[in-house]
Amino acid sequence: MLDNVIDASLTGTTNSPRAVLVEVGELHEFSRLVRTLGTGRWIFRGHADKNWRLASSLERQLVNRGIKSINKTVQNAINFIKYDKYRASDEMYAIDQFKRYASMKLPKLDHLVEWLAAMQHYGTATRLLDFTRSIYVALYFAFENRLSKADAAIYAVQYSKLLHNATLSKEIITNQSQAILEHGRAKADADGERYIRENFYNNRKELQDSLIKLADRCIERTSMEVGIIPVNVPGVNERLVAQSGLFLMPRTFVSFQESLAKSLSLSEREISEPQCKYAMAQYPSNKNILMDASLIKIIIPRALSDAMQNLLAQANVSALNLFPGLEGIAKSIRYNEPLYE
């Protein structure tokens, strides 16, 4: 049993749906959902339009140029390798160019993924996609554009299930102390599993360092497995800290949604259109459907925009504190947010 602790049930061996759609009809339903999800287990991304795909800025740029992302299938495996090599060469060239001109203006950055994060901060299209640990920050971005008429969406991804992805976890283990795993396996099953979880996954600094090193290896193309790596690089800029932000990075240049689907054992369609629908009106009945899911897509009607803006004000989430410095003031003026009470 303990041999499967790292890559077992959290990747979808239970009977619960792995992707769930929640359509919020009233403010109190959203508040109830927030309390149910709690803090620490989920990461979030807000979209102003529920129909938008999860796609990095680089992926969107390529689509705008008429270049489609390539899927990694048996039929186009050779094309995938050529395509990925071409995109990786472009990416490394962009990093080298940015480092050449930015090194004197930025703090010392030790990792390639940190340079990608810095590039994205200053406007370069990259494969990184922003997420946040705060559902309120995601809600802010879902309703930031007050002129939008479309219903908004928040994607919630259970963070531990990204870490429990079998391939990802095994690669992290090779960079971690094997003593934790060996000591855990020497104990009884239940005690050993608990020991591994508490000492391996809760050792956050060592875990984050391993994820960053793995991301660097993917950028250097020493790893070609499709999937997602969560990376936390708060030292790159103040905005990441203010927004409780982190990045999800596709390991290759296939689409973000295909990469995420692989990591969560889902289909791409399940991400855009989860087939299991959960009505908050039935809460708390079957609430484990939510807590056992890998991904939840939350649809919020635009008619609730004013109520959501009031909720954000109560939570003290605004452009002023999400965007440090003059940028936050400028955004506050742009969106007519009160600068002072």
N, C-alpha and C positions, 0 to 999 in steps of 0.2 A: 504493500500500500504506500509506504513512504517513498518508494521510487517514483510514484506518480504525483507526489505532493506538488511539484513544481509545474506540471503540465496537465493536471487532471481536470476535475469537474468544473472549474470556473470557466473553462472554454466551451461549455455548452453540453455537458453530458446529462443534465437534468431534463425533466419534461417541460419546464417552464419556457415560454417563448423567449428567444434571445433578443428580439427587437419589438418594441411596444410603441404604439401611437397613442398619445394623450391629447385630446382636444379640450382646451379649457374654455368654459362658457361664462364663468363669473370670476370676479376677483378673489372671492373666498376659496374657490377651487384651486387657483394658482397658489394661494398662501398655504393651503392644506398640502399641496404637492411639495412645496418648498420644505415644509416641516417633515414630510415623509422621507424625502431624499436625504435630509440632514447635511452635515458637512464632512468633508474629508474623503468620501467614497467616489465622488463623481467629478468630472470636469465638463465644462460647458462651452458652447459657442452659439451666439445669437445671430440670426439672419433676418433682415427686414422683409424678406419674401420667402414664404414657406416652400416655394418651388425651386429655390436656388440649391444647386448641388454643393456638396462639400468639395471644394477645389482650391488648391494653392494659387497664389498670384501668378506663379510661373505657368501653371496649367491653364489658367484663364487667358494669359497673354498668348500662349501658343495657339489656343482655340481661336482667339481673335485674329491671328495670322493665318488661320486655315490649317493649322497643324494639329492633328488629333493625337491624344495619348494612345499608346499602344498597349494592348492587353497581352499578358504573358500566357499564351496557350501553346499546346504542342504544335499546332499548325504554324505559328509565327515565332517559334522560339529563336530561330536564327535572326529574324528581323528584330526581335526584342533585344538581343545581345548587341546588334549593330546600333540600334536606336539608343539604347542605354549608354553605350560607349560614347556616342556622339554627344548626347546631352551632358554626360559627366565631363567630357573635355571642355564643353562650353562653360560649365559651372566652375571648374577649376581655373579656367582663364579669367572668369569674372572675379573670383576670389583674389587671384594674384593681382589683378588690376586695382581692385579696391584696396587691398593691403598696401600697395605701392603708394597710393595717395593719402590713405587715411591713417597710416601708422603713427604719424606725428600728432594727430588730433584725438585719437582714442586711447583709452587705457590698454595696457598690455593684455592681449587675448591669446590664450594658449592653444585653443582648439578650433578646427575648421568650422564646426557647427556654430561656435560663438561668432565667427566672422560672418557666417550666413545670417545669423540673427541681427547683427549690426547692419549688414547690407539691407535687410528687409526694413529695419527701422528707418533707414534713410531713403527708402523708395525703390530699391532694386527688387525685381520679381524673383522669388526663390521658391523652393519646394516646401518651405515651412508653412504651417497653418496655425494661426493663433487660437489657443483655447484659454479658459480661465477656470480657476477653482471656485469662483463665486457665481452663483446663478443670477445674482443681481447685476453683476457686470455684464453677463450675457444678455440679460433683459434690457440693459441700457442700449447695447448695440442693436438689438432687435427693434427698438423704438427710437433710435437716434434721429432717423430721418422722419420728421413729423409730417412731411408732405406725402409720404408713401400711402397708397391705398390698399396694398396687398396685406393679407394676413401674415403675421410674423411667425417665426419658428425658433425654438431653442433645441439644440442637440445636446443630449446628456450622454456621456460615455463613462461607463464604470471603469475607473482607472486601474483597479487591481486586475481586471480581466485583460488589459493590455499587457501588464507585467507577467500574467500567467500564460501568455501565449507560449506554446511549447518551444518553438524555435528561438524566440527572443530570450526566454528564461535560460535555456541551455547555454546560450552564448554569454549571458551575464555570469552564469555560474563559473565559466572557465576563467573569469577575471576576478572572482570572489574567493575568499578563503574556503577551501574544501573542508576545513575542520568543522565548520558549523553543520554542514550536511552529514558528514560522517558521524559526528556526535549525536545528531538527531536520529539518524538511522539505527544507532545502537540502543535507543530507548524503545519503550513499548509504542505501538502505533500511534495512539491518541496523543501521548506525551511527546513523542518525537515530532509529530506533525505540528503541534503547538510550538515546540522549541524552534523548529525551522522557520515558521512564520514570524515569530517574535524576534528572532535574532538575525534572520536573513533579510526579509523584506522591510523590517522596521529599522534596519541600519541604513538610514536614508542617505547619508553623505556618501557612503561607499556605493550604494545602489545608483545614485545619481552620477557619480564619477564613472561607473561602469557603462551607464547609458550614453553618456557623452563620448566616451572612447569608442563605443560601438557605432554611434552616429558618424564619428570621424572615419572609421573604417569603411562605412558605406559610402561616404563622400569620396574616399580614395579608391572605391570599387574593389575592396577586398572581400566584400560580402554582397551576394547577388540575390538573396532571398527576398521575395515580395512580402511586405508587411509594414508596420508602423513602429517608430521608436518615439516614446515621449521623452522630451529633453527640457531641463530646467536650467536656464542661463540668466539668472536675475542680475548679474553684474554687468550685463551689456548696456542696459539703459534704465533710467528711473521709471519709465512707463510700465515696464514689465512688472516691477514691484508694486506700483500703484494699482494695477489692474489684476493683481494676483495671477499673472500670466505664465503660461508655459507654451511650448511648441510641440506639435505632432509632426514628425518628419517621415515621409515615405522612404523606405530603404532603397528604392529604385525610382525610375522615372515613369512607371505605370501610373494610372490615375490615382488620386488620393482615395477615392471611394473604393476602388478595387483593393488598394493596399489595406485600408481600414477593414474592409469586409474579410480579407484573409486573416488579419490579426484577431478578429472577433468571431470567426467561423460563421459569417453571415454571407448572404448574397448581396450584390450591389442594390438590387431592388428592395431588399429588406431595409436598407439604410434610408432610401428616399421615400419608400412607401411601406412602412411596417404593416404587416397583415393583421397583427393582434392589436385590437383597440381596447383601451381601458377607459371607462367613463368615471370621472372623479365623483360623480353623483352616487356611485355604488360603494365608495370608500366608507369604512375600511375593509369591506369584503374583498378577499383575494388580493390584498395589497402586496403579497409576496411576488405577484406577477411583476410588479415594478422593481422590487428590490433584487430579484433574481435576474433581471434583464441585463444584457450587455450594453444595449443602446436604447434610449428613449427619445422619440421625436415629439416635442411639445408644440402644439399649434395654438397660437393666441390670436383671436380675431382683432382686426384693426379697430373695431368698435370699442375695445377696452383700452385704447391708447391713453386717454386722460386718466383713467384709473391706474394704469401702470406708471404713468409719469408721477402721480401722487405717491405711489408706493416707493418709487425710486427716491423721491425727495425725503420721505420718511426714513429710508435706509441710508440717507446721506451719500447717494451715488449720483454723481454729476460729472460734467466735463471738467469742472474745476479740480476735482480730486483724482480723476482718472488720467488727466493729461497735465503733468507738472509744468509749471512755468507759463510763459505767454501763450502757448498753444491752448491750454485749458481756458484761459480768459477769452481768447479769440473764438473758440468754439462756443463758449457760454453766450457771447454776444450774438453769434450766428444763429443759435437756436433759441435765443431769447430766454435763457436761463437766468434767474436772479443771481447776481454776483454777491450780493449781501442780503442777509435777512432784514 
